[in-house]
Amino acid sequence: MRIVVVSDTHGAFSPMKKILKIVDAFDEIWHLGDVLYHGPRNPLPDDYNPKELASLLKRYRVMYIRGNCDADVDVRFLKIPEMPRMGIEYLGDVKILLVHGDQFEYEEGDPVLLAQAHDCKAILFGHTHVPLIEERKGILLMNPGSPALPKSEDGPTFGIIDTEKKIFYLYSLGGDLLEEVSLVDRK
């Protein structure tokens, strides 16, 4: 099974469409928040078209996490029952925490502590628009960056998880593999 991991699309239609074309075969999408609205701190992304983005996403199985720019109107428009602030998923026996990441700015402050508090070996988050894969204190941190409003020299990015191999891949929107890390042996 392959999972597309994306965050911070902020209503940009073309980058998401391009990701789905690059990946081609996948089973579901994990969207880590800031789906349709650009927010007051961000410029309008190129090809800002939240209606078309929502229409595209509705065709797939998507697990959404609520970001700081997501609102109840987005939940209704996407025709989903809820968009939680936090989720827990499993890759075999590896427990993974999914959040948007804005809580690190305001509340808990440290993704490692939040993952440890929920007994997770990995945490996926967005919010910063900067891709990241690193291990801290035995916790794997993964941020797919942003395909719409990137804030790093890597440009627009997204992730893929191969659930059978338990490998997280970070790609550029051009389809180049930037990084990969194994989730194997993280029980």
C-alpha contacts under 8 A as a table, 3 or more apart, distances in Angstrom:
res1	aa1	res2	aa2	distance
1	M	26	F	6.78
1	M	27	D	5.95
1	M	162	D	6.05
1	M	163	T	5.39
1	M	164	E	6.36
2	R	25	A	7.59
2	R	26	F	4.79
2	R	27	D	5.53
2	R	28	E	7.11
2	R	160	I	6.68
2	R	161	I	5.57
2	R	162	D	4.69
2	R	163	T	6.04
3	I	26	F	5.88
3	I	27	D	5.88
3	I	28	E	5.11
3	I	29	I	5.50
3	I	30	W	6.87
3	I	160	I	5.50
3	I	161	I	5.03
3	I	162	D	6.63
3	I	163	T	7.52
4	V	23	V	7.80
4	V	26	F	6.92
4	V	28	E	6.40
4	V	29	I	4.65
4	V	30	W	6.15
4	V	158	F	7.60
4	V	159	G	5.90
4	V	160	I	4.60
4	V	161	I	6.56
5	V	29	I	5.92
5	V	30	W	4.88
5	V	31	H	6.05
5	V	32	L	7.52
5	V	144	P	6.49
5	V	158	F	6.16
5	V	159	G	4.69
5	V	160	I	5.55
5	V	161	I	7.23
6	V	9	T	7.57
6	V	29	I	7.47
6	V	30	W	6.36
6	V	31	H	4.97
6	V	32	L	6.21
6	V	144	P	5.79
6	V	145	G	7.42
6	V	146	S	7.08
6	V	147	P	7.68
6	V	158	F	5.24
6	V	159	G	6.26
7	S	31	H	5.37
7	S	32	L	4.65
7	S	33	G	5.47
7	S	34	D	6.68
7	S	35	V	7.26
7	S	100	H	7.84
7	S	125	F	7.77
7	S	126	G	5.42
7	S	127	H	7.31
7	S	129	H	7.83
7	S	144	P	6.51
7	S	145	G	6.52
7	S	146	S	5.70
7	S	147	P	7.67
7	S	158	F	7.61
8	D	32	L	7.27
8	D	33	G	5.92
8	D	34	D	4.71
8	D	35	V	6.00
8	D	126	G	6.79
8	D	127	H	6.56
8	D	129	H	6.78
8	D	145	G	7.48
8	D	146	S	5.18
8	D	147	P	7.22
8	D	148	A	6.95
8	D	149	L	7.45
9	T	12	A	5.62
9	T	13	F	7.95
9	T	15	P	7.77
9	T	16	M	7.31
9	T	34	D	6.32
9	T	35	V	5.25
9	T	36	L	6.81
9	T	146	S	6.35
9	T	147	P	6.15
9	T	148	A	5.24
9	T	149	L	7.49
10	H	34	D	5.46
10	H	35	V	5.09
10	H	36	L	4.79
10	H	37	Y	4.88
10	H	38	H	4.44
10	H	39	G	7.67
10	H	45	P	7.15
10	H	48	Y	7.73
10	H	50	P	7.74
10	H	148	A	6.80
10	H	149	L	7.83
11	G	35	V	6.04
11	G	36	L	3.84
11	G	37	Y	5.42
11	G	38	H	6.39
11	G	45	P	7.49
11	G	48	Y	5.30
11	G	49	N	5.52
11	G	50	P	4.14
11	G	51	K	7.86
11	G	53	L	6.27
12	A	15	P	6.38
12	A	16	M	7.21
12	A	36	L	7.51
12	A	45	P	5.94
12	A	46	D	6.53
12	A	47	D	5.39
12	A	48	Y	4.38
12	A	49	N	5.65
12	A	50	P	6.49
12	A	53	L	6.71
12	A	148	A	5.95
13	F	16	M	5.67
13	F	17	K	6.33
13	F	47	D	6.06
13	F	48	Y	6.36
13	F	49	N	5.58
13	F	50	P	6.78
13	F	52	E	6.19
13	F	53	L	4.68
14	S	17	K	5.02
14	S	18	K	6.05
14	S	47	D	6.30
15	P	18	K	5.04
15	P	19	I	6.21
15	P	147	P	5.71
15	P	148	A	6.19
15	P	173	L	7.39
16	M	19	I	5.05
16	M	20	L	6.33
16	M	53	L	7.45
16	M	147	P	7.24
17	K	20	L	5.29
17	K	21	K	6.34
17	K	56	L	7.66
18	K	21	K	5.03
18	K	22	I	6.16
18	K	173	L	7.33
19	I	22	I	5.09
19	I	23	V	6.09
19	I	158	F	7.62
19	I	173	L	6.63
20	L	23	V	5.23
20	L	24	D	5.78
21	K	24	D	5.12
22	I	175	G	6.28
23	V	26	F	6.89
27	D	61	R	7.43
28	E	60	Y	6.68
28	E	61	R	5.01
28	E	62	V	5.78
28	E	63	M	7.71
29	I	60	Y	7.41
29	I	61	R	6.33
29	I	62	V	4.66
29	I	63	M	6.25
30	W	62	V	5.81
30	W	63	M	4.90
30	W	64	Y	6.12
30	W	65	I	7.94
31	H	35	V	7.44
31	H	62	V	6.91
31	H	63	M	6.19
31	H	64	Y	4.91
31	H	65	I	6.23
32	L	64	Y	6.15
32	L	65	I	4.86
32	L	66	R	6.99
32	L	67	G	7.02
32	L	98	L	7.00
32	L	99	V	6.29
32	L	100	H	5.16
32	L	124	L	7.73
32	L	125	F	6.14
32	L	126	G	5.96
33	G	64	Y	6.58
33	G	65	I	5.06
33	G	66	R	4.85
33	G	67	G	4.07
33	G	68	N	7.55
33	G	69	C	7.78
33	G	70	D	6.97
33	G	99	V	7.93
33	G	100	H	5.43
33	G	126	G	7.19
33	G	127	H	7.66
34	D	37	Y	6.49
34	D	38	H	7.43
34	D	66	R	6.89
34	D	67	G	4.75
34	D	68	N	6.55
34	D	69	C	5.11
34	D	70	D	5.41
34	D	100	H	7.98
34	D	127	H	7.79
35	V	67	G	7.71
35	V	69	C	7.76
35	V	70	D	6.61
36	L	50	P	5.03
36	L	53	L	7.34
36	L	54	A	7.35
36	L	70	D	7.10
36	L	74	D	6.91
37	Y	50	P	7.11
37	Y	69	C	6.00
37	Y	70	D	6.61
38	H	41	R	7.91
38	H	42	N	5.87
38	H	43	P	6.95
38	H	44	L	6.11
38	H	45	P	7.30
38	H	69	C	6.92
39	G	42	N	5.70
39	G	69	C	5.40
40	P	43	P	7.83
44	L	48	Y	6.39
45	P	48	Y	5.35
45	P	148	A	6.03
45	P	149	L	6.26
46	D	148	A	7.39
49	N	52	E	5.57
49	N	53	L	6.27
50	P	53	L	4.93
50	P	54	A	5.96
51	K	54	A	5.24
51	K	55	S	6.24
52	E	55	S	4.95
52	E	56	L	6.13
53	L	56	L	5.08
53	L	57	L	6.17
54	A	57	L	5.14
54	A	58	K	6.08
54	A	77	F	7.44
54	A	78	L	5.87
55	S	58	K	5.30
55	S	59	R	7.05
55	S	78	L	7.84
56	L	59	R	5.72
56	L	60	Y	7.72
57	L	60	Y	5.63
57	L	61	R	7.95
57	L	62	V	7.19
57	L	78	L	7.97
58	K	61	R	7.55
58	K	62	V	7.88
58	K	78	L	6.65
58	K	79	K	7.94
64	Y	83	M	5.71
64	Y	84	P	7.27
65	I	83	M	5.54
65	I	84	P	5.35
65	I	85	R	5.46
65	I	86	M	6.19
65	I	87	G	7.00
65	I	98	L	7.21
65	I	99	V	6.22
65	I	100	H	6.37
66	R	69	C	8.00
66	R	70	D	5.83
66	R	83	M	5.19
66	R	84	P	5.49
66	R	85	R	4.82
66	R	86	M	7.62
66	R	99	V	7.74
66	R	100	H	6.55
67	G	70	D	5.28
67	G	85	R	7.01
67	G	99	V	7.99
67	G	100	H	5.13
67	G	101	G	7.75
67	G	102	D	7.26
67	G	127	H	7.49
68	N	100	H	7.67
68	N	102	D	6.56
70	D	74	D	6.33
71	A	74	D	5.36
71	A	75	V	6.83
72	D	75	V	5.08
72	D	76	R	6.42
73	V	76	R	5.14
73	V	77	F	6.04
74	D	77	F	4.96
74	D	78	L	5.96
75	V	78	L	5.26
75	V	79	K	6.16
75	V	80	I	5.67
75	V	81	P	7.02
75	V	82	E	6.26
75	V	83	M	6.48
76	R	79	K	4.94
76	R	80	I	6.43
76	R	81	P	7.68
77	F	80	I	7.93
80	I	83	M	7.48
84	P	87	G	6.89
85	R	99	V	6.16
85	R	100	H	7.09
86	M	97	L	7.27
86	M	98	L	5.67
86	M	99	V	4.82
86	M	100	H	7.64
87	G	97	L	5.93
87	G	98	L	4.96
87	G	99	V	6.64
88	I	95	K	6.91
88	I	96	I	5.61
88	I	97	L	4.72
88	I	98	L	6.02
89	E	95	K	6.04
89	E	96	I	5.23
89	E	97	L	6.61
89	E	98	L	7.63
90	Y	93	D	6.31
90	Y	94	V	5.48
90	Y	95	K	4.68
90	Y	96	I	5.87
91	L	94	V	5.12
91	L	95	K	6.68
91	L	96	I	7.57
91	L	163	T	6.12
91	L	166	K	7.01
93	D	187	K	6.26
94	V	120	C	7.44
94	V	121	K	6.43
94	V	122	A	7.76
94	V	183	L	7.64
94	V	186	R	6.19
94	V	187	K	5.50
95	K	119	D	7.47
95	K	120	C	4.87
95	K	121	K	5.88
95	K	122	A	6.81
95	K	187	K	7.84
96	I	120	C	5.38
96	I	121	K	6.20
96	I	122	A	4.83
96	I	123	I	5.52
96	I	124	L	7.28
97	L	115	A	6.32
97	L	118	H	7.61
97	L	120	C	6.15
97	L	122	A	6.31
97	L	123	I	4.61
97	L	124	L	6.22
98	L	123	I	5.83
98	L	124	L	4.89
98	L	125	F	6.02
99	V	123	I	7.66
99	V	124	L	6.45
99	V	125	F	5.10
99	V	126	G	7.50
100	H	103	Q	7.61
100	H	124	L	7.99
100	H	125	F	4.92
100	H	126	G	5.11
100	H	127	H	5.82
101	G	104	F	5.67
101	G	105	E	7.57
101	G	111	P	7.96
101	G	125	F	5.15
101	G	126	G	5.45
101	G	127	H	5.22
101	G	128	T	7.53
102	D	105	E	5.35
102	D	106	Y	6.80
102	D	127	H	5.83
103	Q	106	Y	5.16
103	Q	107	E	5.07
103	Q	108	E	6.13
103	Q	109	G	6.62
104	F	107	E	5.82
104	F	108	E	5.44
104	F	109	G	3.72
104	F	110	D	5.68
104	F	111	P	6.63
105	E	108	E	7.78
105	E	109	G	5.72
106	Y	109	G	6.53
108	E	111	P	7.67
108	E	113	L	7.74
108	E	114	L	6.95
110	D	113	L	5.48
110	D	114	L	6.51
111	P	114	L	5.07
111	P	115	A	6.11
111	P	123	I	7.16
111	P	141	L	7.66
112	V	115	A	5.16
112	V	116	Q	6.09
112	V	123	I	7.84
112	V	136	R	6.91
112	V	137	K	7.35
112	V	139	I	6.27
112	V	141	L	7.82
113	L	116	Q	5.03
113	L	117	A	6.00
114	L	117	A	5.08
114	L	118	H	6.56
115	A	118	H	5.31
115	A	119	D	6.16
115	A	120	C	5.01
115	A	121	K	6.90
115	A	122	A	6.80
115	A	123	I	6.08
115	A	139	I	7.36
116	Q	119	D	4.78
116	Q	120	C	5.80
116	Q	121	K	7.51
116	Q	139	I	7.87
117	A	120	C	7.71
120	C	123	I	7.14
120	C	139	I	7.63
121	K	138	G	7.12
121	K	139	I	5.02
121	K	140	L	6.31
121	K	186	R	6.12
121	K	187	K	6.83
122	A	139	I	5.28
122	A	140	L	4.40
122	A	141	L	5.91
122	A	142	M	7.61
123	I	139	I	7.38
123	I	140	L	6.29
123	I	141	L	5.21
123	I	142	M	6.27
124	L	141	L	6.21
124	L	142	M	4.84
124	L	143	N	5.77
125	F	141	L	7.90
125	F	142	M	6.46
125	F	143	N	5.11
125	F	144	P	7.57
126	G	129	H	6.36
126	G	130	V	7.79
126	G	143	N	5.25
126	G	144	P	6.53
126	G	145	G	6.18
126	G	146	S	7.71
127	H	145	G	7.87
128	T	145	G	7.02
128	T	151	K	7.54
129	H	144	P	7.88
129	H	145	G	4.34
129	H	146	S	4.70
129	H	149	L	6.78
129	H	150	P	5.19
129	H	151	K	5.39
129	H	152	S	7.45
130	V	143	N	7.05
130	V	144	P	7.40
130	V	145	G	4.40
130	V	146	S	6.84
130	V	150	P	6.52
130	V	151	K	5.56
130	V	152	S	5.47
131	P	142	M	7.56
131	P	143	N	4.99
131	P	144	P	4.94
131	P	145	G	3.94
131	P	146	S	7.53
131	P	152	S	7.55
131	P	154	D	7.85
131	P	157	T	6.94
131	P	158	F	7.96
131	P	170	L	7.73
132	L	141	L	7.09
132	L	142	M	5.43
132	L	143	N	4.83
132	L	144	P	6.75
132	L	145	G	7.25
133	I	140	L	7.26
133	I	141	L	5.60
133	I	142	M	4.63
133	I	143	N	6.55
133	I	179	E	7.65
133	I	180	E	7.90
133	I	181	V	7.42
134	E	140	L	5.91
134	E	141	L	5.36
134	E	142	M	6.84
135	E	138	G	6.09
135	E	139	I	5.45
135	E	140	L	4.47
135	E	141	L	5.93
136	R	139	I	5.28
136	R	140	L	6.55
136	R	141	L	7.35
140	L	183	L	7.98
144	P	157	T	6.20
144	P	158	F	4.66
144	P	159	G	5.12
144	P	170	L	6.52
145	G	150	P	6.66
145	G	156	P	7.14
145	G	157	T	5.44
145	G	158	F	6.15
146	S	149	L	5.72
146	S	150	P	5.02
146	S	151	K	7.86
146	S	156	P	5.59
146	S	157	T	5.50
146	S	158	F	6.63
147	P	150	P	6.34
147	P	155	G	7.74
147	P	156	P	4.07
147	P	157	T	4.94
147	P	158	F	6.33
147	P	173	L	6.69
148	A	156	P	6.30
149	L	156	P	7.07
150	P	154	D	7.94
150	P	155	G	5.44
150	P	156	P	5.21
150	P	157	T	7.50
151	K	155	G	7.14
152	S	155	G	5.81
154	D	157	T	7.23
154	D	172	S	6.95
155	G	172	S	6.91
155	G	173	L	7.72
156	P	172	S	5.85
156	P	173	L	5.36
157	T	170	L	7.05
157	T	171	Y	5.58
157	T	172	S	4.41
157	T	173	L	5.32
158	F	170	L	5.96
158	F	171	Y	5.53
158	F	172	S	6.58
158	F	173	L	7.07
159	G	168	F	6.93
159	G	169	Y	5.44
159	G	170	L	4.50
159	G	171	Y	5.92
160	I	168	F	5.83
160	I	169	Y	5.09
160	I	170	L	6.59
160	I	171	Y	7.84
161	I	166	K	6.90
161	I	167	I	5.74
161	I	168	F	4.49
161	I	169	Y	6.20
162	D	165	K	5.59
162	D	166	K	5.51
162	D	167	I	5.34
162	D	168	F	6.54
163	T	166	K	4.71
163	T	167	I	6.91
165	K	182	S	7.83
165	K	184	V	7.84
166	K	182	S	5.91
166	K	183	L	5.08
166	K	184	V	5.97
167	I	180	E	6.74
167	I	181	V	5.64
167	I	182	S	4.35
167	I	183	L	5.70
167	I	184	V	7.68
168	F	180	E	5.52
168	F	181	V	5.40
168	F	182	S	6.34
168	F	183	L	7.34
169	Y	177	L	7.08
169	Y	178	L	7.64
169	Y	179	E	5.88
169	Y	180	E	4.36
169	Y	181	V	6.72
170	L	177	L	6.10
170	L	178	L	5.46
170	L	179	E	5.13
170	L	180	E	6.13
171	Y	174	G	7.79
171	Y	175	G	5.89
171	Y	176	D	5.47
171	Y	177	L	4.56
171	Y	178	L	5.28
171	Y	179	E	7.20
172	S	175	G	5.34
172	S	176	D	5.26
172	S	177	L	6.59
172	S	178	L	6.65
173	L	176	D	7.38
177	L	180	E	7.76
183	L	186	R	5.91
